[in-house]
Amino acid sequence: MARQEENTGFACANCGEMVLALTNGSYRNHCPFCLYSLHVDNKPGDRENICRSLMRPVSLIYKSKKGWQILHECKKCKQISVNKIAEMTIQPDCIEALARIS
């Protein structure tokens, strides 16, 4: 799948807010309002995972090469994944929501 096809807006499955596609060359994989994600990838961006459950934000971690990341846990299968926070884009991640999980 081409990055242009991956980078699309969506309605958040957790809070219902409309989420815009990123404008910083990456693609959106979580809601900037509630920070929830969907368990859709086996490898980042492939959208091939069949679980499709909500992934809740459980903590923030910092990696020197990637910066701040949100640690997500799947509510159904308990798989853990990390996603870079979205900043410097049309719809950056909500600072208050980030503070609640740290």
C-alpha positions as CSV (number, residue, x, y, z in Angstrom):
1,M,0.0,0.0,0.0
2,A,1.4,3.4,-0.9
3,R,1.9,6.0,1.8
4,Q,-0.6,8.3,0.2
5,E,-3.3,5.5,0.6
6,E,-2.2,4.9,4.3
7,N,-2.4,8.6,5.2
8,T,-6.1,9.1,5.3
9,G,-8.5,10.7,7.8
10,F,-10.9,8.7,9.9
11,A,-13.5,8.9,12.7
12,C,-12.0,7.6,16.0
13,A,-13.5,4.3,17.0
14,N,-13.1,5.3,20.7
15,C,-14.3,8.9,21.0
16,G,-15.8,9.6,17.6
17,E,-13.8,12.7,16.8
18,M,-12.8,13.3,13.1
19,V,-9.1,12.8,12.7
20,L,-7.3,14.4,9.8
21,A,-4.5,12.9,7.8
22,L,-1.0,14.1,8.9
23,T,0.8,16.8,7.0
24,N,4.3,16.1,8.1
25,G,5.2,13.2,5.7
26,S,4.1,10.4,8.1
27,Y,0.8,8.7,8.5
28,R,-1.7,8.8,11.4
29,N,-2.2,5.7,13.5
30,H,-3.9,7.1,16.6
31,C,-6.5,9.7,17.6
32,P,-4.9,13.1,18.6
33,F,-7.8,13.7,21.0
34,C,-8.1,10.5,23.1
35,L,-4.8,8.9,21.8
36,Y,-6.5,5.5,21.2
37,S,-5.5,3.5,18.2
38,L,-6.8,0.4,16.3
39,H,-5.0,-2.9,16.1
40,V,-4.7,-2.9,12.4
41,D,-1.0,-3.4,11.6
42,N,1.4,-6.4,11.7
43,K,4.2,-4.2,10.5
44,P,3.8,-0.4,10.6
45,G,1.5,0.7,7.9
46,D,0.6,-2.7,6.4
47,R,-3.0,-2.6,7.7
48,E,-3.1,-6.5,7.6
49,N,-3.8,-7.4,11.3
50,I,-7.2,-9.1,11.7
51,C,-7.6,-8.2,15.4
52,R,-9.0,-4.7,14.7
53,S,-9.6,-4.0,18.4
54,L,-9.0,-0.8,20.2
55,M,-5.6,-0.1,21.5
56,R,-5.5,2.0,24.7
57,P,-2.7,4.4,25.5
58,V,-0.9,3.1,28.6
59,S,2.2,5.2,28.9
60,L,4.7,7.5,27.3
61,I,8.3,6.5,26.6
62,Y,11.3,8.4,25.3
63,K,13.8,7.0,22.8
64,S,16.8,9.2,21.8
65,K,16.4,8.4,18.1
66,K,12.6,8.5,17.8
67,G,11.6,11.0,20.5
68,W,8.4,10.6,22.6
69,Q,6.3,7.6,21.8
70,I,2.9,6.4,23.1
71,L,2.9,2.8,24.3
72,H,-0.4,1.2,23.3
73,E,-1.9,-2.1,24.5
74,C,-4.6,-4.0,22.6
75,K,-7.8,-4.4,24.6
76,K,-8.5,-7.8,23.0
77,C,-5.2,-9.6,22.5
78,K,-3.0,-7.5,24.8
79,Q,-0.3,-7.0,22.2
80,I,1.9,-3.9,22.9
81,S,3.0,-1.4,20.3
82,V,4.6,2.0,20.2
83,N,3.7,5.0,18.1
84,K,5.5,8.3,17.8
85,I,3.5,11.3,19.0
86,A,2.2,13.6,16.3
87,E,3.5,17.1,16.6
88,M,4.2,19.9,14.2
89,T,1.3,18.9,11.9
90,I,-2.3,20.0,11.1
91,Q,-3.7,18.2,14.1
92,P,-1.1,17.6,16.8
93,D,-1.7,15.2,19.7
94,C,-3.5,16.8,22.6
95,I,-1.0,17.8,25.4
96,E,-3.7,17.3,28.1
97,A,-4.3,13.7,26.9
98,L,-0.6,13.0,26.7
99,A,-0.2,14.3,30.3
100,R,-3.0,12.0,31.5
101,I,-1.1,8.9,30.4
102,S,2.4,9.9,31.6
